[in-house]
Amino acid sequence: MKLYYRLSKPGIVYGNALTALAAFLFASSGHIDIVLLLGMLIGISASIASACVVNNVIDRDIDMHMERTKDRAIPTGRVSIPHALVFALVLAVIGFASLLLFTNLLTFAVTLFGVFVYVGLYTPLKRVTLHSTIVGALAGAVPPVVGYVAVTNRLDSIALALFLVLVCWQMVHFFAIAIFRIDDYAKANIPVMPVRIGIFRTKVAMTVYALLFGFSVYALALAGGLGLIYEVPLGILSLGWILLSLAGFRTGDDARWARRMFFYSLVILLAFCAALALS
């Protein structure tokens, strides 16, 4: 059971479920439908877990060359490919059935879009282009939109702003990982930005996306009518992220700085979810 649990990449599942939950609570405005909430959470979590299992199957040859992934269940043969695919199918059925039965067609469609982008586009593209990162960010920005449309059943300016906030957040988050794990990516011949065009230009991109994150946070505040409980902490944290990004141009230890950016990204995501839900 532990092998199959880890095969679903629970860290990714929980992180995405958290953003979906925050957007759901924000959209609910204090009137929470528990059945709808559970249906949305089970649906998106199982759907993402299914996509992650399929990703593990496709990336098994890459995983064998990377230090942090070489001990995963599929590369080591502890879980066979047929068994993994059956597990992914079961998760997909549970996830999409839950969305169809307990939410609405728009929520189902948005989730399906995210799964398709992650499995059908990002997974193969990351082998051939550094621009796969933005494709992966598009997939990862879907969960808060899912949580929002589960309640509202509409795509509007708030849904777009939620999407943009998470796209910008993920770009900085992903680039930070790519820098402090640059040796792993180079060994596996994955063309992430630090490997392909260098760490300096990656830092420039991170700073730009940190700035865009701040603008997106403000755009969401305007679109959603969010108050000080959202604006003050997110404004301070966004400014801190920009300053930390700029500090990267003066550092003598890129890996250490990138890890600080990574951990700061986790703090700012938790703060964003909390502020959004409380608003």
C-alpha positions in Angstrom: 0.0 0.0 0.0 2.8 2.4 0.8 4.4 1.8 -2.6 1.1 2.7 -4.4 0.5 5.6 -2.1 3.9 7.1 -3.0 3.4 6.3 -6.6 0.5 8.8 -6.6 2.9 11.7 -5.6 0.9 12.6 -2.4 2.8 15.9 -2.0 1.6 17.1 -5.3 -1.9 15.8 -4.6 -2.1 17.5 -1.2 -0.7 20.8 -2.5 -3.2 21.0 -5.3 -6.1 20.0 -3.1 -5.2 22.8 -0.7 -5.4 25.4 -3.4 -8.7 24.0 -4.6 -10.1 24.0 -1.0 -9.1 27.6 -0.5 -10.8 28.7 -3.7 -13.9 26.7 -2.8 -14.1 28.3 0.7 -13.6 31.7 -0.8 -16.4 31.1 -3.5 -18.7 29.7 -0.9 -18.7 33.0 1.1 -19.5 31.1 4.4 -22.2 28.9 3.0 -20.5 25.6 2.6 -22.1 22.6 0.9 -20.3 19.7 2.6 -21.4 17.2 -0.1 -20.2 19.4 -2.9 -16.9 20.1 -1.0 -16.2 16.4 -0.5 -17.1 15.5 -4.0 -14.8 18.2 -5.4 -11.9 17.3 -3.1 -12.2 13.5 -3.8 -12.7 14.2 -7.5 -9.7 16.5 -8.0 -7.4 14.5 -5.6 -8.1 11.2 -7.3 -7.8 12.7 -10.8 -4.5 14.3 -10.0 -3.2 11.1 -8.3 -4.1 9.2 -11.5 -2.2 11.6 -13.7 0.8 11.4 -11.4 0.8 7.6 -11.6 0.7 7.7 -15.4 3.5 10.3 -15.3 5.6 7.9 -13.2 5.0 5.2 -15.8 6.0 7.4 -18.7 9.0 8.9 -16.9 10.5 5.6 -15.5 13.5 5.8 -17.8 14.3 9.4 -16.6 13.7 8.5 -13.0 16.4 5.8 -13.1 19.0 8.5 -13.8 18.0 11.1 -11.1 19.2 10.8 -7.5 15.9 11.8 -5.9 13.8 9.5 -8.1 15.9 6.4 -8.8 14.4 4.5 -5.8 10.8 5.0 -7.0 8.6 1.9 -7.2 8.5 1.6 -11.0 12.2 2.1 -11.8 13.1 -0.4 -9.2 10.6 -3.0 -10.4 8.7 -3.1 -7.1 5.5 -2.1 -8.9 4.9 -3.4 -12.4 3.7 -1.2 -15.3 0.4 -3.1 -15.8 -0.3 -2.9 -12.1 0.5 0.8 -12.0 -1.8 1.5 -15.0 -4.7 -0.4 -13.4 -4.1 1.7 -10.2 -4.2 4.9 -12.3 -7.4 3.7 -14.1 -9.1 3.1 -10.8 -8.1 6.5 -9.5 -9.3 8.1 -12.7 -12.7 6.4 -12.4 -13.1 7.4 -8.8 -12.0 11.0 -9.5 -14.0 11.8 -12.6 -17.1 9.9 -11.3 -17.1 12.0 -8.1 -16.9 15.2 -10.1 -19.7 14.2 -12.4 -22.0 13.0 -9.6 -21.4 15.6 -7.0 -20.2 18.8 -8.8 -21.0 20.1 -12.3 -20.0 19.6 -15.9 -17.8 22.7 -15.9 -15.8 21.4 -12.9 -15.4 18.1 -14.6 -14.3 19.8 -17.8 -11.7 22.0 -16.1 -10.3 19.1 -14.2 -10.1 17.0 -17.4 -8.3 19.9 -19.1 -5.7 20.0 -16.3 -5.1 16.3 -16.4 -4.7 16.3 -20.2 -2.2 19.2 -20.1 -0.1 17.4 -17.4 -0.1 14.0 -19.0 -0.6 14.7 -22.6 1.5 17.8 -23.1 3.8 18.5 -20.1 5.1 14.9 -19.6 6.3 14.4 -23.2 7.4 18.0 -23.7 9.8 18.1 -20.7 12.1 15.8 -22.6 12.5 18.1 -25.6 12.0 21.7 -24.6 12.7 24.1 -21.7 9.3 25.6 -22.3 7.7 22.6 -20.9 7.8 24.4 -17.5 5.2 26.9 -18.5 3.0 24.0 -19.8 3.4 22.3 -16.4 2.5 25.5 -14.7 -0.7 25.7 -16.7 -1.7 22.3 -15.5 -0.8 23.1 -11.9 -2.9 26.3 -11.9 -6.1 24.4 -12.6 -7.0 23.2 -9.1 -8.0 26.6 -7.6 -10.1 27.2 -10.7 -11.7 23.8 -10.0 -12.5 24.7 -6.5 -14.0 28.1 -7.6 -16.2 26.8 -10.4 -17.4 23.9 -8.3 -19.3 26.6 -6.3 -20.0 29.2 -9.0 -20.3 27.0 -12.1 -18.8 29.8 -14.2 -15.5 31.0 -15.6 -15.0 34.7 -15.0 -12.4 37.3 -14.1 -11.9 35.8 -10.6 -11.3 32.3 -12.1 -8.8 33.9 -14.5 -7.0 35.8 -11.7 -6.8 32.6 -9.6 -5.3 30.8 -12.6 -2.7 33.5 -13.2 -1.6 33.7 -9.5 -0.8 30.0 -9.5 0.9 30.0 -12.9 3.3 32.7 -11.7 3.8 31.0 -8.4 4.7 27.7 -10.0 7.2 29.2 -12.4 9.3 30.6 -9.6 8.8 27.4 -7.6 9.8 25.1 -10.5 12.8 27.2 -11.4 14.1 27.1 -7.8 13.9 23.3 -7.9 15.7 23.2 -11.2 18.6 25.3 -9.9 19.3 23.3 -6.7 18.8 20.0 -8.6 20.6 21.1 -11.7 23.0 18.2 -11.6 20.1 15.7 -11.5 18.4 17.3 -14.5 21.6 17.4 -16.5 22.4 13.8 -15.8 18.9 12.8 -17.0 19.2 15.1 -20.0 16.1 17.1 -19.1 16.4 20.5 -20.8 15.2 22.7 -17.9 16.2 26.4 -18.1 19.2 26.4 -15.8 20.7 23.4 -17.8 19.9 24.8 -21.2 20.5 28.5 -21.0 22.2 29.0 -17.6 21.4 30.0 -14.0 21.7 33.7 -14.5 18.9 33.9 -17.2 16.9 31.6 -15.0 17.2 34.1 -12.1 16.0 36.9 -14.4 13.0 34.8 -15.3 12.3 34.1 -11.7 12.4 37.7 -10.8 10.0 38.6 -13.6 7.6 35.9 -12.5 7.8 37.0 -8.9 6.8 40.5 -10.0 4.0 39.1 -12.1 2.9 37.1 -9.1 2.6 40.3 -7.1 0.5 41.9 -9.9 -1.7 38.8 -10.1 -2.3 38.8 -6.4 -3.4 42.4 -6.7 -5.6 41.6 -9.7 -7.3 38.9 -7.7 -7.9 41.3 -4.9 -9.6 43.7 -7.3 -11.6 41.1 -9.1 -12.8 39.3 -6.0 -13.3 42.3 -3.7 -10.8 40.9 -1.2 -10.1 42.9 1.9 -7.1 43.7 4.1 -6.9 40.2 5.6 -5.8 39.2 2.1 -4.1 42.3 0.8 -1.8 43.0 3.7 -0.1 39.6 4.2 0.1 38.8 0.5 1.4 42.3 -0.3 4.2 41.9 2.3 5.1 38.4 1.2 5.0 39.2 -2.5 7.5 42.1 -1.9 9.7 39.8 0.1 9.7 37.2 -2.7 10.7 39.9 -5.2 13.5 41.1 -2.9 14.7 37.5 -2.3 14.7 37.0 -6.1 16.9 40.0 -6.6 19.2 38.8 -3.8 20.0 35.8 -6.1 22.1 38.1 -8.3 24.4 38.7 -5.4 24.7 35.3 -3.9 27.8 33.2 -4.0 25.9 29.9 -3.4 23.2 29.4 -6.0 22.0 26.1 -4.6 21.5 27.5 -1.1 19.7 30.6 -2.5 17.4 28.4 -4.7 16.5 26.3 -1.7 15.5 29.5 0.2 13.4 30.5 -2.8 11.8 27.1 -2.8 10.9 27.1 0.9 9.7 30.7 0.7 7.4 29.6 -2.2 5.8 27.0 0.2 5.3 29.7 2.9 3.7 32.1 0.4 1.4 29.4 -1.0 0.2 28.5 2.5 -0.4 32.2 3.2 -2.2 32.7 0.0 -4.6 29.7 0.6 -5.2 30.8 4.2 -5.9 34.5 3.3 -8.1 33.5 0.4 -10.2 31.1 2.5 -10.5 33.6 5.4 -11.5 36.4 3.0 
